[in-house]
């Protein structure tokens, strides 16, 4: 009961964060790149709830607009990687035999290379930008999730409803889409949540390293990197985007408690 209540509260707070980031104008009247040197390094409080940076830009505003980039990219990664992993797992488990063996070996091959390293390699090949970064992370992430989903879907192949669908001559695509994947939805939603949380970490990490969003446009990882020279004198410039990353990931993980079956 406590876990479910915590899950509902976390999901509600996560939705509020998403709404605030995707509609920042309702929360802050400032522009994210508006420079005003007369207001630089204002401490948190007053008209600037989270203070201002070295150029007089409102930190809260930049945090919201940066969250739109970070969370939007993470959602794209979660949708793409979960969809690819689900389709791969469904086709692989349902067909079995040589098809299953081939698809499994392809996934194993992709999993040999560490995710972030593989993403960096793909980004260096493709055109620089957030779109390329999201596509690269989708390609890097889905193989690991597909192995998890394959085991779950494989366990459903002996269910009566599946045998009945085969007996009446249902097409393979219909069985996968309307029987196998819907009955694995709890695990699929769990994979989606984990992919969203790991996507936040990946996007922030790569932006911190200089990939993805370029200054002066805000993004949580890029904001942390830009605040490094001022850590000793204005630590809030690094603390707020760091807290945004940690809190959002924690809320996502706590929200997954709603998917656990009742005791």
N, C-alpha and C positions, 0 to 999 in steps of 0.2 A: 504493500500500500504506500509506504513512504517513498519507495523507488518510483512508483507511478506518479505520485504527486510531484516529486522532484523533476520527473520527466516532463510533465505538463507545464510546470513553471519555467523550466529551461527552454522548452519549445516556444512558449509565449515571449520570453525575453529575446530569443534568437530571431523571431519574426519581427519584433520591434527594432532590433538592430538592422535587419535587412531593409525594413521600410525606411528607417532614418537614413541609411546609406543611399538607397535608390531614389529617395525624395528629400535631399538635404535642404532644399529651399524652405521646407516647413519647420526646420529646426534652427537654422542659422541664416541670418540675412546677408552674410559676407560672401565674397567671391574667393575661391581657393587660391588664386594667383594674384590677388590685388595687393600690390606693394605699398606700404605706408611707413617710411622710415621713422616718422615721429612716434610710432607705436611699437617699435621693435623691442623685443624682450620684455613685454608686459607680463607680469606673473599671473598665474591662474586666478580668476575672480573678476568681479565687476562685469563690464560688457564682454569680456573675453573669458569664458568659463575655463578654458584650458590654456590661456595665455596666448602670446604671439611669438613668432620665431624671429630670426635675425633680420628679416626683411619686413617685419611688421605684419605678416600674414596671420590670420586667425587659425590657431592650431585645430580647434574643433571642426571648423569648416573643412580644412584640408584632410582631417581624419575621416570625415563623412564622405567626401569626394574620393579619397583614396580607398575607402572601404568599398565603394561602388566598383572600383577596378578589381580589388583583391577578391571580394566575395562574388562578383559577377564572373570573374575568371574561374574561381573555384567551383562555382555552380556548373559552368561549361565543362570543366574537367570531370566533375562527378557524373553529369548526364552522359557525356561521350564515353567515358571509360566503363560505366555501368551498363550502358546499352551494348557496347561492343562485347564486353565480358559475358553478358546474358545471352546474346545471340550465339557467340562462340560455344558457350557451355551447352546451350540447347541443341545445337546442330551436332556437336561432338558426342554428347551423351546419347542422343536419340539414335544416331546412325551407327555408332560403335565401329568395330572392325578396323579396316584400313583408314577410313575417314577419321575416326577417333585418334588413331595412332599418329596420323599426319598432323592433325591440328594440335595434338598434345606436344609433339616435337617442335612445332613452330613456336608455341607459347614458351616452352622450355628454353629455346634458343634466345628469345627476346628477354627472358628473365635472367639470363647470365650476366648481362650488363646492368650495373646499378642504375636505378631510375633517373636520378638527377644527371648523372654522367651521360646517359643515353639521350635525355632531353637536351642537354647542352650540345651534344653532337648533332642532333636534328636541327636545332635552332641555327647552328653555324652553317648548315646546308641551305635552309630555307631563308626567306626574306625576313629580316629582323622586325620585331614587333610583338605585341601581346597576342595577336591571333596565332602567330607561328609558335609562340611559347605554349599556348593552350593546346594546340594540336600535338605538339611534341610531348607534352605531359600526358595527354590522353593515350598516345601510342605507347608511352613508357609504363603507364600504370595498369592498363587493362589485363595484361597476361596474368599478373598475380591474383587479381580478383576472379578471373575466369576459372582458375583451378579450384577455388573455393566453391564457386557456383556449380561447377561440373559434378562434384561429389554429391551435392544436394539433389540436383536434377536426376542424376543417375539412380538415386535411391527411389525416385518416383516411378521408374519405368515398369515396376511390377504392380502398380496400383490398378484396381478394378476398372476405374473410369478410363484409364489409358488403354487397357486391353479392350474395353468396349468400343472406344473410338477407332481403334485399329480394325476391329471386327466389322464395323459398318463401312470401312473403306475411307476413313477421313484422310485427307492429304497430310503429308509430313509437316508442311508449314503451318497448317491449322492446328495440328496436335501440339507443336512447339509453342505457338503464340497463344492458344486458347486453353491449353491444359497444363503443359509443363511449367512455363514461366509464371503464370498466375499463381500456381500452387507453391512456387518458390519465392513468393513476393516478400515474405518476412526477411529472408536472407538477402534478397536483392535490395530492399530498402536499407538494411544494415550496411551492405557494401556501398550504397549511395552515400550514406552518412559518413562512413570512414573515408571514402574518396573525397568528399567535400572538405573534411577536416585536413586530410593530407594535402589537398590542393591548396588550402590556405598557406600551409607551411612551405610548400614548394614555390608558389608564386612569390611569397614574401622573401624567401631565401634567395631566389634568383634575381629579384629586383634589388635586394640588398647588395648583391654582387655586381649590379650594373646591367643586367639583362632585363628585358621587358620594358616597363614604363621608364621614360627618361625625364629628368628634371627639366622644367619646374613642375611638371604634372605630378600630383601626389599619388602615392601608393604606400601601404603600411610598411613594407620592407624598405622601400626607397626613403621614406621619412626617417626610419631608424638610422640608415646609413648617413643621411644628410645631417643628422643631429650629433654624430660622433664627436666633431670638434668642440661641441658645447656641453659635453657630458658633465664636466666639473662645475660649470657655472650655471647651466640651465638644464638640469637632468630631466625636467618634465617633458622636454622636446623628444626624448627617447622613451620615457616611461609610458606616455599615453598610447602611442602606436603599439608598443610592446604589450601593454595590457589589453588592447583591442584584439590582438592576435590570440593571446592566451585565453581571454574570456570567451571569445567566439568559439574556439575549439572545445573548451570545457562544456559550454552550453550544448554544442552539437553532440558531444559524447554522452552527456546526461540525457539528452533527448532520445537517444537510442534505447534508453531503458523502457520506453513505451512499447517497444517491439518485443520485449521479453514476455513469454507466456505467463499466465497467472499460476501461482503455486497451487 
